[in-house]
Amino acid sequence: MSPIEQLLSEDNTDNIVLYDENGTPTDFVQVAIIPVEDKTYAILSPAAHMEGVEEDEGLVFSIDIDETNGDAALNLIDDSDVI
């Protein structure tokens, strides 16, 4: 199951594993899925200490679907207007 399928599954209780550009995995705990108009956002909290992220903080990702081929991607949001 892909990370996006995990996020959108109501039955999922497992951590979400995301990989950085070097292929290094990081486990995240799903905090919330928030639909806003035509976008869906996922709030994820690192399962272990992550540099630059406080223990009680989460990261906001947009779930983006490519309308031409249906591919899905998680994109980190750092725009304070969105957050």
MODELLER restraints for C-alpha pairs under 7 A, 6 or more apart:
rsr = mdl.restraints
at = mdl.atoms
rsr.add(forms.Gaussian(group=physical.xy_distance, feature=features.Distance(at['CA:3:A'], at['CA:16:A']), mean=5.91, stdev=0.5))
rsr.add(forms.Gaussian(group=physical.xy_distance, feature=features.Distance(at['CA:3:A'], at['CA:17:A']), mean=6.73, stdev=0.5))
rsr.add(forms.Gaussian(group=physical.xy_distance, feature=features.Distance(at['CA:6:A'], at['CA:12:A']), mean=5.91, stdev=0.5))
rsr.add(forms.Gaussian(group=physical.xy_distance, feature=features.Distance(at['CA:15:A'], at['CA:27:A']), mean=5.93, stdev=0.5))
rsr.add(forms.Gaussian(group=physical.xy_distance, feature=features.Distance(at['CA:15:A'], at['CA:28:A']), mean=5.45, stdev=0.5))
rsr.add(forms.Gaussian(group=physical.xy_distance, feature=features.Distance(at['CA:15:A'], at['CA:29:A']), mean=5.09, stdev=0.5))
rsr.add(forms.Gaussian(group=physical.xy_distance, feature=features.Distance(at['CA:15:A'], at['CA:30:A']), mean=6.93, stdev=0.5))
rsr.add(forms.Gaussian(group=physical.xy_distance, feature=features.Distance(at['CA:16:A'], at['CA:27:A']), mean=5.65, stdev=0.5))
rsr.add(forms.Gaussian(group=physical.xy_distance, feature=features.Distance(at['CA:16:A'], at['CA:28:A']), mean=5.04, stdev=0.5))
rsr.add(forms.Gaussian(group=physical.xy_distance, feature=features.Distance(at['CA:16:A'], at['CA:29:A']), mean=6.29, stdev=0.5))
rsr.add(forms.Gaussian(group=physical.xy_distance, feature=features.Distance(at['CA:16:A'], at['CA:30:A']), mean=6.99, stdev=0.5))
rsr.add(forms.Gaussian(group=physical.xy_distance, feature=features.Distance(at['CA:17:A'], at['CA:25:A']), mean=6.18, stdev=0.5))
rsr.add(forms.Gaussian(group=physical.xy_distance, feature=features.Distance(at['CA:17:A'], at['CA:26:A']), mean=5.53, stdev=0.5))
rsr.add(forms.Gaussian(group=physical.xy_distance, feature=features.Distance(at['CA:17:A'], at['CA:27:A']), mean=4.53, stdev=0.5))
rsr.add(forms.Gaussian(group=physical.xy_distance, feature=features.Distance(at['CA:17:A'], at['CA:28:A']), mean=6.18, stdev=0.5))
rsr.add(forms.Gaussian(group=physical.xy_distance, feature=features.Distance(at['CA:18:A'], at['CA:25:A']), mean=5.57, stdev=0.5))
rsr.add(forms.Gaussian(group=physical.xy_distance, feature=features.Distance(at['CA:18:A'], at['CA:26:A']), mean=5.40, stdev=0.5))
rsr.add(forms.Gaussian(group=physical.xy_distance, feature=features.Distance(at['CA:18:A'], at['CA:27:A']), mean=6.55, stdev=0.5))
rsr.add(forms.Gaussian(group=physical.xy_distance, feature=features.Distance(at['CA:19:A'], at['CA:25:A']), mean=4.38, stdev=0.5))
rsr.add(forms.Gaussian(group=physical.xy_distance, feature=features.Distance(at['CA:19:A'], at['CA:26:A']), mean=6.20, stdev=0.5))
rsr.add(forms.Gaussian(group=physical.xy_distance, feature=features.Distance(at['CA:27:A'], at['CA:46:A']), mean=6.13, stdev=0.5))
rsr.add(forms.Gaussian(group=physical.xy_distance, feature=features.Distance(at['CA:27:A'], at['CA:47:A']), mean=5.45, stdev=0.5))
rsr.add(forms.Gaussian(group=physical.xy_distance, feature=features.Distance(at['CA:28:A'], at['CA:44:A']), mean=5.78, stdev=0.5))
rsr.add(forms.Gaussian(group=physical.xy_distance, feature=features.Distance(at['CA:28:A'], at['CA:45:A']), mean=5.31, stdev=0.5))
rsr.add(forms.Gaussian(group=physical.xy_distance, feature=features.Distance(at['CA:28:A'], at['CA:46:A']), mean=4.35, stdev=0.5))
rsr.add(forms.Gaussian(group=physical.xy_distance, feature=features.Distance(at['CA:28:A'], at['CA:47:A']), mean=4.88, stdev=0.5))
rsr.add(forms.Gaussian(group=physical.xy_distance, feature=features.Distance(at['CA:29:A'], at['CA:44:A']), mean=5.58, stdev=0.5))
rsr.add(forms.Gaussian(group=physical.xy_distance, feature=features.Distance(at['CA:29:A'], at['CA:45:A']), mean=5.15, stdev=0.5))
rsr.add(forms.Gaussian(group=physical.xy_distance, feature=features.Distance(at['CA:29:A'], at['CA:46:A']), mean=6.18, stdev=0.5))
rsr.add(forms.Gaussian(group=physical.xy_distance, feature=features.Distance(at['CA:29:A'], at['CA:47:A']), mean=5.71, stdev=0.5))
rsr.add(forms.Gaussian(group=physical.xy_distance, feature=features.Distance(at['CA:30:A'], at['CA:43:A']), mean=6.39, stdev=0.5))
rsr.add(forms.Gaussian(group=physical.xy_distance, feature=features.Distance(at['CA:30:A'], at['CA:44:A']), mean=4.77, stdev=0.5))
rsr.add(forms.Gaussian(group=physical.xy_distance, feature=features.Distance(at['CA:30:A'], at['CA:45:A']), mean=6.55, stdev=0.5))
rsr.add(forms.Gaussian(group=physical.xy_distance, feature=features.Distance(at['CA:31:A'], at['CA:43:A']), mean=5.34, stdev=0.5))
rsr.add(forms.Gaussian(group=physical.xy_distance, feature=features.Distance(at['CA:31:A'], at['CA:44:A']), mean=5.39, stdev=0.5))
rsr.add(forms.Gaussian(group=physical.xy_distance, feature=features.Distance(at['CA:31:A'], at['CA:45:A']), mean=6.66, stdev=0.5))
rsr.add(forms.Gaussian(group=physical.xy_distance, feature=features.Distance(at['CA:32:A'], at['CA:42:A']), mean=5.81, stdev=0.5))
rsr.add(forms.Gaussian(group=physical.xy_distance, feature=features.Distance(at['CA:32:A'], at['CA:43:A']), mean=5.15, stdev=0.5))
rsr.add(forms.Gaussian(group=physical.xy_distance, feature=features.Distance(at['CA:33:A'], at['CA:41:A']), mean=5.71, stdev=0.5))
rsr.add(forms.Gaussian(group=physical.xy_distance, feature=features.Distance(at['CA:33:A'], at['CA:42:A']), mean=4.55, stdev=0.5))
rsr.add(forms.Gaussian(group=physical.xy_distance, feature=features.Distance(at['CA:33:A'], at['CA:43:A']), mean=6.39, stdev=0.5))
rsr.add(forms.Gaussian(group=physical.xy_distance, feature=features.Distance(at['CA:34:A'], at['CA:40:A']), mean=5.69, stdev=0.5))
rsr.add(forms.Gaussian(group=physical.xy_distance, feature=features.Distance(at['CA:34:A'], at['CA:41:A']), mean=5.05, stdev=0.5))
rsr.add(forms.Gaussian(group=physical.xy_distance, feature=features.Distance(at['CA:34:A'], at['CA:42:A']), mean=6.27, stdev=0.5))
rsr.add(forms.Gaussian(group=physical.xy_distance, feature=features.Distance(at['CA:35:A'], at['CA:41:A']), mean=6.15, stdev=0.5))
rsr.add(forms.Gaussian(group=physical.xy_distance, feature=features.Distance(at['CA:40:A'], at['CA:62:A']), mean=5.96, stdev=0.5))
rsr.add(forms.Gaussian(group=physical.xy_distance, feature=features.Distance(at['CA:40:A'], at['CA:63:A']), mean=5.54, stdev=0.5))
rsr.add(forms.Gaussian(group=physical.xy_distance, feature=features.Distance(at['CA:41:A'], at['CA:60:A']), mean=6.65, stdev=0.5))
rsr.add(forms.Gaussian(group=physical.xy_distance, feature=features.Distance(at['CA:41:A'], at['CA:61:A']), mean=5.54, stdev=0.5))
rsr.add(forms.Gaussian(group=physical.xy_distance, feature=features.Distance(at['CA:41:A'], at['CA:62:A']), mean=4.43, stdev=0.5))
rsr.add(forms.Gaussian(group=physical.xy_distance, feature=features.Distance(at['CA:41:A'], at['CA:63:A']), mean=5.81, stdev=0.5))
rsr.add(forms.Gaussian(group=physical.xy_distance, feature=features.Distance(at['CA:42:A'], at['CA:60:A']), mean=5.80, stdev=0.5))
rsr.add(forms.Gaussian(group=physical.xy_distance, feature=features.Distance(at['CA:42:A'], at['CA:61:A']), mean=5.15, stdev=0.5))
rsr.add(forms.Gaussian(group=physical.xy_distance, feature=features.Distance(at['CA:42:A'], at['CA:62:A']), mean=6.25, stdev=0.5))
rsr.add(forms.Gaussian(group=physical.xy_distance, feature=features.Distance(at['CA:43:A'], at['CA:58:A']), mean=5.94, stdev=0.5))
rsr.add(forms.Gaussian(group=physical.xy_distance, feature=features.Distance(at['CA:43:A'], at['CA:59:A']), mean=5.55, stdev=0.5))
rsr.add(forms.Gaussian(group=physical.xy_distance, feature=features.Distance(at['CA:43:A'], at['CA:60:A']), mean=4.66, stdev=0.5))
rsr.add(forms.Gaussian(group=physical.xy_distance, feature=features.Distance(at['CA:43:A'], at['CA:61:A']), mean=6.35, stdev=0.5))
rsr.add(forms.Gaussian(group=physical.xy_distance, feature=features.Distance(at['CA:44:A'], at['CA:58:A']), mean=5.25, stdev=0.5))
rsr.add(forms.Gaussian(group=physical.xy_distance, feature=features.Distance(at['CA:44:A'], at['CA:59:A']), mean=5.28, stdev=0.5))
rsr.add(forms.Gaussian(group=physical.xy_distance, feature=features.Distance(at['CA:44:A'], at['CA:60:A']), mean=6.52, stdev=0.5))
rsr.add(forms.Gaussian(group=physical.xy_distance, feature=features.Distance(at['CA:45:A'], at['CA:57:A']), mean=6.47, stdev=0.5))
rsr.add(forms.Gaussian(group=physical.xy_distance, feature=features.Distance(at['CA:45:A'], at['CA:58:A']), mean=4.28, stdev=0.5))
rsr.add(forms.Gaussian(group=physical.xy_distance, feature=features.Distance(at['CA:45:A'], at['CA:59:A']), mean=6.11, stdev=0.5))
rsr.add(forms.Gaussian(group=physical.xy_distance, feature=features.Distance(at['CA:60:A'], at['CA:76:A']), mean=6.04, stdev=0.5))
rsr.add(forms.Gaussian(group=physical.xy_distance, feature=features.Distance(at['CA:60:A'], at['CA:77:A']), mean=5.51, stdev=0.5))
rsr.add(forms.Gaussian(group=physical.xy_distance, feature=features.Distance(at['CA:61:A'], at['CA:74:A']), mean=5.86, stdev=0.5))
rsr.add(forms.Gaussian(group=physical.xy_distance, feature=features.Distance(at['CA:61:A'], at['CA:75:A']), mean=5.13, stdev=0.5))
rsr.add(forms.Gaussian(group=physical.xy_distance, feature=features.Distance(at['CA:61:A'], at['CA:76:A']), mean=4.37, stdev=0.5))
rsr.add(forms.Gaussian(group=physical.xy_distance, feature=features.Distance(at['CA:61:A'], at['CA:77:A']), mean=5.35, stdev=0.5))
rsr.add(forms.Gaussian(group=physical.xy_distance, feature=features.Distance(at['CA:62:A'], at['CA:74:A']), mean=5.64, stdev=0.5))
rsr.add(forms.Gaussian(group=physical.xy_distance, feature=features.Distance(at['CA:62:A'], at['CA:75:A']), mean=5.21, stdev=0.5))
rsr.add(forms.Gaussian(group=physical.xy_distance, feature=features.Distance(at['CA:62:A'], at['CA:76:A']), mean=6.52, stdev=0.5))
rsr.add(forms.Gaussian(group=physical.xy_distance, feature=features.Distance(at['CA:62:A'], at['CA:77:A']), mean=6.64, stdev=0.5))
rsr.add(forms.Gaussian(group=physical.xy_distance, feature=features.Distance(at['CA:63:A'], at['CA:72:A']), mean=6.94, stdev=0.5))
rsr.add(forms.Gaussian(group=physical.xy_distance, feature=features.Distance(at['CA:63:A'], at['CA:73:A']), mean=5.89, stdev=0.5))
rsr.add(forms.Gaussian(group=physical.xy_distance, feature=features.Distance(at['CA:63:A'], at['CA:74:A']), mean=4.88, stdev=0.5))
rsr.add(forms.Gaussian(group=physical.xy_distance, feature=features.Distance(at['CA:63:A'], at['CA:75:A']), mean=6.69, stdev=0.5))
rsr.add(forms.Gaussian(group=physical.xy_distance, feature=features.Distance(at['CA:64:A'], at['CA:72:A']), mean=5.57, stdev=0.5))
rsr.add(forms.Gaussian(group=physical.xy_distance, feature=features.Distance(at['CA:64:A'], at['CA:73:A']), mean=5.24, stdev=0.5))
rsr.add(forms.Gaussian(group=physical.xy_distance, feature=features.Distance(at['CA:64:A'], at['CA:74:A']), mean=6.30, stdev=0.5))
rsr.add(forms.Gaussian(group=physical.xy_distance, feature=features.Distance(at['CA:65:A'], at['CA:71:A']), mean=5.68, stdev=0.5))
rsr.add(forms.Gaussian(group=physical.xy_distance, feature=features.Distance(at['CA:65:A'], at['CA:72:A']), mean=4.38, stdev=0.5))
rsr.add(forms.Gaussian(group=physical.xy_distance, feature=features.Distance(at['CA:65:A'], at['CA:73:A']), mean=6.49, stdev=0.5))
rsr.add(forms.Gaussian(group=physical.xy_distance, feature=features.Distance(at['CA:66:A'], at['CA:72:A']), mean=6.25, stdev=0.5))
